Amino acid sequence: MTGRTPPLGDTTGLWQQVMAAASGRCQCRGACGKNHDKDGGRCPHTHGGYRTRHGNGARIHLIAAPSRAADLLLPQHRAAALPKRDLAAWCPDCHTAALAAARKAQQTAEPPVESGALFEI
């Protein structure tokens, strides 16, 4: 795992295990809203690589987060307790877009909240 510096607090080695399983590459296959067709159906971003498509050249730092888009909405303490098999490597762009898509899907799926007013006006 040389060349992959784990984030602070990765005392269990879980981040490194997720990155090894992903071969250091973002595992998004479209949850972000892009089809990644040009890259074989999977996001091309690698940990430590650079963004070149948007022209800003920023360095990419992959994160380990829930692999299922719906699980991205879990509270952080529950997401942190997920086992390795339920985690995936995400680049910041795909993670942010997939999280926004999951929030939007949740909002459209929930019935409208009724007024909890004590008195009718």
Beta strands, then each sheet from edge to edge (+ up, - down):
strand 1: 63-66
strand 2: 87-90
sheet 1: 1+ 2-
end
